[in-house]
Amino acid sequence: MAGLDLCFKEWPIFVGGTSVCLFYFSFVHALVLPLVAMTQAPNEVAAPSLEDFHFVFQGSVVRTAATTLSAVKPSDKTIVVKVNKVIQPSSKAATRYEGKEVTVVLEKKPPELKPETEGVFYTNSLVSGDGLAVKGVVDIHPGHQDSVVAAATARRDDAVVRQAQRADLVVSGKVVAIREPDSNVLNAGGRLRITEHPARWREAEIEVQSVEKGPNRQRIRVLFPLSHDVLWKAAPKYQVGEEGIWFLHKNQTETAPVHRWMGAMTATQQDGYTALSPADFHPKASAERVKPLIEKAKGTK
C-alpha cells in the first residue's frame, strides 16, 4: 500500500489514478524487477568470510563419500580433496599440505560436487596426525576465487604491518647455532614456573645480515619453544641454516592467554628476544614481499 500511496502522490492530476498505478506496478513486476534480479544474481551468492576459518585453500575433489583417516568415518558429507594452494594462513605448517590429500567434512555438500570439481575450501581443523581432516564449507563459484585470494593477501599484509609495529627489533639473518639456554635466561617474576605444558625452551643464535627496524646488531639470541604441546605448537621452530626475517620482542605477551598465566616467560638478559607468533618469522623467499611492508609500518602511526 505504501507503493500505491507514493504512486498517487506522484500522479495526483490523473483522473482514474488507480488504473495508472496498476499499469505502473504491472510494468515494474513484469519487466523491471526481473531485470534487476538478473543484474544482482552474481552477487547474491556471497563468499564465506575469511575471518571465520583458520585454514582456507584452493583444492580439487579427488573422491566423494571417502576419507583419508580411520578416525573419520566416510559419509555423504566427507570428501577427499587435493590441496592445490593454501590461501590462509601462509605459515610453513600450513603450506606443507600443498599437493597433498586431506579429508574435508562438509557442513553442506553441494549436489554438483563430484571428482575433479575445483573450489575454495573454508575450513577449521578437525583431526590431525598422520594426515589432516578439516570441517567447513566449499565455494565452487568460479567468480569468487580471485577475490578470495586478493582478500586473503590483504589480510596477510595488514597482519605483517601490525606485527612490525609491535616488534622491538626486526632483522634479516641466518640461524648459526641452537642450544639450551642458561637457567637464568628464563624468568617469571624471578623464578621459573612449573607447568604441565612445558615449552622446552631453546635458544637460536642468529647471524644478522641486515637490520630492518631497531639498533644495529651483528648477533641476536632468540628463544623459542621446542615443544609441540597444544599451547606451543603454533610457535615457530627454528633450525640451523634457516634464513629469513624475524620480528623480535622483549616480554612478548600477544599470544598471551599462555604467557600471562604461565608468568610471561621471556628473555631477561640483554640480547634475549622471542618470536612466538607464526607472524613473527618469514622465510627468506618472502623477503621481497615483507620488506616493503616493514617500511610501511615505520611510516604508520
N, C-alpha and C positions, 0 to 999 in steps of 0.2 A: 504493500500500500504506500510505503514511503516513496517508491519509484513513481507511482501514479500521481501522488501529490506533487512531486517535482515536475512531472510532465505537464500537469495543469498550470503550474507556475510559469513554465517556460512558454506555454502557448495559451495565454488567457484570452486572446482575442478570437479564438476559433469557436464557432458555434458547433456543438457536437464534438467537443474536445475528446470525449471518450473514444470515438472512432479513430481519431488521430493517434491517441495514446496506444490503443490496442494495435494499430498498424505499426507504431514505433516499436513496441515491445515484441511483436511477432517478428519484425525485421531483425531486431537485436538477437533474439533467441535462435532464429533460424540461420542467420548468416554471420553476424559479428562475433558472437560468443564462441562458436566452433573455431573460427579463425584465430581468436585469442588463445584458445586451448591448444591449438596446433603450435603456435609460436612458443608457448610455455612448456610444452611437453618435455623437451630435453632437460629442463631444469627441475622437473617435478621429482625425479629420482636423484636425491641428493647423496653424495658420497658420505660414508661414515666419518665421524670426527677422529682425527689422529690422536687427540688428547685422551681418548677413552681406551687406547690399545697400546701395549708395550712392544709388540713385535708385528710389524707391517711389512709385507713383501709382495713382489710380483711373482706369480707362480703359474704352473700349468698342471692340470689334473692328470694323474697317472692311472689311478684306479678308484672306482667308487665302491661303497659298501665294504671298505677294506681298511686295515691299519698296518702300521709298521712295528707296533709294540704289543706284547702279550697282555700288558696291563690295561689296554683299552680294547674293549670288545667291538667287533665290527657291527655296524648298524646302517640304516638308510641315511644317517646323518654323518657318517665317518667317511673320509676320503683320504687318499694318499696323494700328496702334492709335491712336485719338484720345485724347490726354491730357485727361481731364476735370478732375482736381485732383491737384496734386503733394502727396504726404504727407510725404516727406522727400527731400532737405533743403528747408528753407524759404528758401533763398537766391534772390536775384534771377536768378542764372544758371540755376537750375532751373525756377523758376515761369514763366519766359518761354516754356516749352514748353506751357503750358496752352492748350488749344484747338487745338493743332497735332497733326499726324500724325507718328508715329515708327515705326521698324521694330523689332520685337521678335523675337529668335531664342530660341525656347523650348527649354529642356533636354528637356522632355517635353510634348507637346501633348495636352491632354485631348480625348477623342473628341467630346465635346459642344460643343467650341468652334466657333463659327460667327459670321458677321457679326451685329452688334448685341449679342453677348454682353458683359456687363459684369463686371469683376472688379478685383482689386488685383494689380498687376504689380510684382514684386520683381526689380530688375534692377541690372546694373552696365554701365558704358559699354563699347561695343564699337568703334564708329566714329562720329566727329563731323566736321562740316564744313559743307556746305550743309544738311545735315539731321542726324538723330541715329539711330543704331542701337544697341540695347542687347541684352543677353543675360541671361536669367533664367527665372523661373517665374511662373505666374499662379495666383491663388487665386480661384475663382469661387464659393466657398462663401458664400451670402448672409448667414450669421450672423457672418462674420468682419470685415466691413468697418468697422463701428462700433468694434469693439475695437481694430482695427489703427490707426485714426485716433487713438483715445484713447491708445494706447501710444506712437505717434509724437509726439503732443503732449507727453506726459510726458517723453519723452527730450529733446525740444527745449527744454522749460522747464528741465530739470535742467542742460542744457548752458549755458543762459543764466546760471543761478545760479553755476555753476563759473567761467564766464568773468568774471563780475562780481567774483568773489572774487579772481581773478588780476590784474585791471586795477588800474593805479596811479591812473587818473583816468577817470571816466565823465561824459560831458557830452551834453546835447542842444543841437543847433545847426544852422547852415547854412553850406555852403561858399560863401565870398565871393570866393575867388581861388585859382588854381592856377598854380604857377610851377616852374621848375627850381631845385633847392636850391643853395645855395653849396657850393663844393667841400669846405669844412671841416665841413659838416653830417654827412656820412657818414664814418664812421671804423671801421676794423677793425684794432685794435691799433696805431693811429697812422698807418695808411696805407690807401688803397683797394686792394682786391684785384681783380686782373684775372681774369675768368672767362668761360667760353664761354656762360654763362647770365646775361647782364647784366639787371639789374632795370629799368633806365631809370627811376630814382627821380624822383618828382615830389613837390612839397610843396603840400598843400592847407591853405589858411588858413580856419579855422572860426570864425565868429562865435558865441560861446557864448550860448545862450538860458537854460539852467539847468544847474547842476552837480549831478549825482546822487550822485557819490562823489568825495571829494578836496577840495583847496582851491579857493576861488572864483577863476575866471578869466574874462576877457572875450574873449580871443582865444587860439586854440591853433593851432600848426602841426603837421600830421600828414603823415608821409612815407608814400608808397605806391608800389608798382612799377607802372609803366605797361605793362610787358612782359606779353605773353601767352604767353611761353615756358612749357614744361611745368612748370617749377619755380615759376612765379609766377602761373599763370592763375587759381588759386583765390583769390588775394588780391583784396579789394575794390578797384575802381577808382572814383574819385570825379569828380564834375562840378560846375561852378559852379552854384549854385542848389539843389543837393541838400540835403535836410534829413533829420535822423534822430538816432539815439543812437550815440555812439562809445564803445567800450571801449578805452581807450588804455593803452599800455605803454611803459616805458623798458626798453631792452635786451631786447626781446622775442625769445624763443627757443623758444616751444612749437611752432612749425612747424619745429622745429629741424633735422631732417636737412639742410635747406637752410641755415639760418642758422649752424649750428655750423661746417660745413665751408667756408662762404663767409665766415667771420670774424664772424658775428653783426652784420652791417651794420645799425646803428641810429642814431638821432639822438643826438648827444653834446652838443648845445647845450641851454640851459636849457629852452626851450619846445618841443623836438622830441620827438615821440612817434610810435609806429607802431600800426597796427591791421591786421595782416597776415592774420589768420584770418577766414574767412567769418562766424564767430560774433562778430566784433568790431564789426560795423555792423548796425544795424537801422533800416529806413526809418521815417519819421515815422508812417506808417499803423499800425505795430505798437507804438507807444508805450504804448497803453492796456494791452497785454499785458505788455510788457517792464518797465515801471517798477515794478510790484509785485514782480517777480522780483528786481530790483536791491535793493529794500528787504529782501527775504527773504535775499539774500546778505549783507547787512550784519549780520543777526542770526544768521547761521550761521557757526560756527567751523570 
